[in-house]
């Protein structure tokens, strides 16, 4: 395997169809744990010609009603709350990505959203909402610049912001 899951088609009502948007076609980097499980499954159950790794007994795509029965059993076995939907795995994945703090465009791409607005409207709430987030960003850029022009780190703590300093510089 190439450490990615390739999403090129989807199944609706037992038939292969194009995903609903161009961004829905994508290559997802997959964790080693996931790839190990997929590999073990594929060694036990050879994929059918369309490369589906989960099919019904006839080698066709699993019907929604059959899948729901198996899913419900898996939810019970895992001790998850009754009513946990398969789609909830998507939300779990998105929330897990957000906790690792990637660029939101990465999350957009992984979820196959057409726009960043769709991603933020749907998943914006788990992002850190800290008003101090970003504090110090300007200082981290300006202090080295001041240090490079003067040869020493400027200490302007006693100067009022905007006050002229020696050499025409303005206090920060």
matplotlib code that plots the C-alpha trace (Angstrom):
import matplotlib.pyplot as plt

x = [0.0, 1.1, -0.1, -3.1, -6.7, -7.9, -11.5, -12.6, -16.2, -19.0, -21.8, -25.4, -28.3, -25.9, -24.4, -21.0, -21.4, -19.1, -18.7, -20.8, -18.0, -14.5, -13.0, -14.7, -12.2, -9.1, -6.2, -6.2, -3.1, -3.8, -2.4, -0.3, -2.9, -5.6, -3.5, -2.5, -6.2, -7.0, -4.1, -5.1, -8.7, -7.5, -5.3, -8.3, -10.9, -9.5, -11.0, -13.5, -12.8, -13.8, -11.4, -14.1, -12.8, -16.2, -18.9, -22.0, -21.8, -22.3, -19.3, -21.5, -21.6, -23.2, -26.8, -27.6, -30.0, -27.5, -24.8, -26.9, -27.5, -23.7, -23.0, -25.4, -23.8, -20.3, -21.6, -22.9, -19.7, -17.6, -19.8, -20.8, -24.1, -27.1, -27.9, -24.3, -24.3, -21.7, -21.5, -20.4, -17.1, -16.6, -17.1, -14.8, -12.2, -12.6, -12.4, -9.3, -7.6, -8.5, -6.9, -3.6, -3.8, -3.2, -3.9, -7.7, -7.0, -5.6, -8.9, -10.9, -8.9, -9.2, -12.9, -13.4, -15.2, -15.4, -14.7, -13.0, -16.2, -18.0, -15.3, -15.3, -19.2, -19.4, -16.3, -15.3, -16.6, -13.9, -11.1, -9.4, -11.3, -8.6, -8.5, -4.8, -4.1, -1.5, -0.4, 3.4, 3.4, 4.3, 6.9, 8.5, 9.1, 10.0, 12.4, 14.9, 14.7, 15.5, 18.3, 19.7, 19.7, 21.2, 23.3, 21.6, 18.1, 16.2, 14.5, 11.8, 9.8, 10.1, 9.2, 5.6, 4.3, 4.9, 7.6, 10.6, 13.9, 17.5, 18.3, 14.7, 13.2, 9.7, 9.2, 7.0]
y = [0.0, 3.6, 4.8, 6.5, 5.7, 6.8, 8.0, 8.0, 6.8, 6.3, 3.8, 5.0, 2.5, -0.3, 1.5, 3.3, 7.0, 10.0, 11.8, 14.9, 17.4, 17.4, 17.9, 14.7, 12.8, 12.7, 10.7, 10.5, 9.8, 6.9, 6.1, 2.9, 1.3, 1.8, 0.4, -2.6, -3.4, -2.9, -5.1, -7.9, -7.7, -7.8, -10.8, -12.6, -11.3, -10.5, -7.3, -7.6, -6.2, -2.6, -2.7, -2.6, -4.1, -4.6, -6.3, -8.5, -12.3, -11.8, -9.5, -6.5, -3.3, -3.7, -2.4, 0.3, -1.9, -4.7, -2.3, -0.7, -4.1, -4.8, -1.3, -1.5, -4.7, -3.1, 0.0, -2.4, -4.4, -1.2, 0.1, 3.2, 4.9, 3.5, 5.5, 6.2, 6.7, 5.7, 9.3, 10.1, 8.6, 11.5, 14.0, 12.0, 12.1, 15.9, 16.6, 14.4, 16.3, 19.6, 18.5, 18.0, 21.7, 21.4, 24.2, 24.3, 23.8, 20.4, 19.5, 20.9, 18.7, 15.5, 15.9, 16.7, 20.0, 22.3, 25.4, 26.3, 28.1, 24.7, 23.2, 26.1, 26.4, 22.7, 22.2, 25.6, 25.1, 22.6, 25.0, 26.8, 30.0, 31.7, 35.5, 35.3, 33.0, 34.8, 37.1, 37.6, 37.0, 40.6, 40.8, 37.5, 39.1, 42.6, 41.9, 40.0, 42.8, 45.4, 43.3, 42.9, 46.7, 47.8, 44.8, 44.6, 43.7, 46.9, 47.3, 49.9, 49.0, 52.5, 54.2, 55.0, 53.4, 55.7, 57.8, 58.7, 57.0, 57.7, 57.3, 58.2, 54.8, 54.7, 52.9, 49.8]
z = [0.0, -0.6, 2.9, 1.3, 0.7, -2.7, -3.0, -6.6, -6.6, -4.2, -4.0, -4.0, -4.1, -5.1, -8.0, -8.5, -9.1, -9.2, -5.9, -5.5, -6.0, -7.6, -4.1, -3.0, -5.1, -3.0, -1.6, 2.2, 4.1, 6.4, 9.8, 10.1, 12.5, 9.9, 7.0, 9.1, 9.7, 6.0, 4.9, 7.3, 6.0, 2.4, 3.1, 4.5, 2.0, -1.5, -2.9, -5.7, -9.1, -8.2, -5.3, -2.7, 0.5, 2.1, 0.0, 0.5, 0.0, -3.8, -4.0, -4.6, -2.6, 0.8, 0.9, 3.4, 5.4, 5.7, 6.6, 9.3, 11.0, 11.1, 12.2, 15.1, 16.3, 16.1, 18.1, 20.8, 20.9, 21.2, 24.0, 22.1, 22.8, 21.0, 18.0, 17.1, 13.3, 10.8, 9.8, 13.3, 12.5, 10.0, 12.8, 15.1, 12.4, 11.8, 15.6, 15.9, 13.1, 14.7, 18.0, 16.1, 15.0, 11.3, 8.8, 8.3, 4.6, 5.4, 7.2, 4.2, 1.8, 4.0, 4.4, 0.7, 1.3, -1.8, 0.3, 3.5, 4.5, 4.5, 6.8, 9.2, 9.3, 10.1, 12.3, 13.5, 17.0, 18.1, 17.2, 20.1, 20.9, 22.9, 22.5, 23.4, 20.5, 18.4, 21.1, 20.7, 16.9, 16.1, 18.8, 17.7, 14.2, 15.3, 18.2, 16.0, 13.4, 16.0, 17.4, 13.9, 13.2, 16.6, 17.4, 20.8, 21.9, 22.4, 25.8, 25.3, 28.4, 29.9, 26.7, 25.8, 22.6, 19.7, 21.5, 19.4, 20.6, 19.7, 16.0, 15.0, 15.9, 17.4, 20.8, 20.8]

ax = plt.figure().add_subplot(projection="3d")
ax.plot(x, y, z, "-o")
ax.set_aspect("equal")
plt.show()
